């Protein structure tokens, strides 16, 4: 049964089912989910819930559930009332979205003297440096645990509490994982999470909504990949037979995007140390195959101060094949059901060899075959009948 629910953002409490006219959700890898719902204020069942106060933006969670399974949920950020239609449109994003509104600062920054944020450089009296007392420094920890620490620090501020639970800590002896964020950078937690997850070998992240053990509220598990397995994936082994008789799959589509192809990638950094750093990565795979030289340039990581980190960003920008996305629709409660797989899991898709006269197989993939793909997105609506699945090539397997 599909449910649209409302809960308090800071506690996850006051979980109530909200009748809706329509709704939809989308969950994509490493990004905040999207949740939308339209309610009718003329509906007596809605009126009994005091909808204006029950759906206050930035104070309330909107989530869509299949039974006890949270498909997507997070803060309501926008709503639109239409008096003529008697409707309210609610727009929410996953719990990761709130971190674009929080900075990486220790709690003492709230009262620290503003004239003390910059201090004289102890090694050069003619210069100044950011006050290290306002820095957030992390050493000897895996990147996923550093992200955990940054989120926990933000939650320690008055009013920063949220219904988030965490994985155990994980140490690391790799000094390339050490991070220092100066208070004067005023860097958002959200930017730091995205940047850290995008470095080569960095952890994937997810704020997985779930029903609390007491079944009276929601909580969100902050998942990160581990040092041994940076990808967030389960042991689920799902197989789809695209061309089988009475296949549960419909609307199969393939999208290819070559706009990010790059054989030569450049990055610049060093702003935080008042120097200029340049990183370069090259790969001749495409040019050897007859493609023209294609380059990329990125200046969005100018605060990077380690050459190895900047080199990693450049290497990550090399792309030797168009981004190919497969998508199809499946039944929510079919076989397999939506409860058997999550975003990030690896799947097998089978396509029979194409036989035109027998109408078997697929003419775009005439040789057929067995293809390994990774689920990177899924979406659905308030009806809970069909789920759209999006897959990327499985470059790494669990």
Protein Blocks (a to p, Z undefined) as FASTA:
>chain_A
ZZdddddfklopaiacdddfbdcddddehiacdddddddfkbmklmmnommlmmgghkac
cdddehjacfbgcddfbdcddfknopacdddddfklmmmmcccddfklmmgcfklmpccd
fkbmkbccddfklpccdehiafklmmmmmmmmmmmpghiaccdddddddddfbfklpccd
dfklopafklmmmmmmmpghiacddddddddfklpaccdddddddfklmbacdfbdcddd
fkbghiabehiacdddfklgcfbdcddehklnopacddddddfklmmnopacdddddfkl
mmpcbfklmmmmmmmmpccbdcddddddddfklccdfklpcehiacddddddddfkloga
jfklmngpadddddfbdcddfkomaccddddddfbcZZ
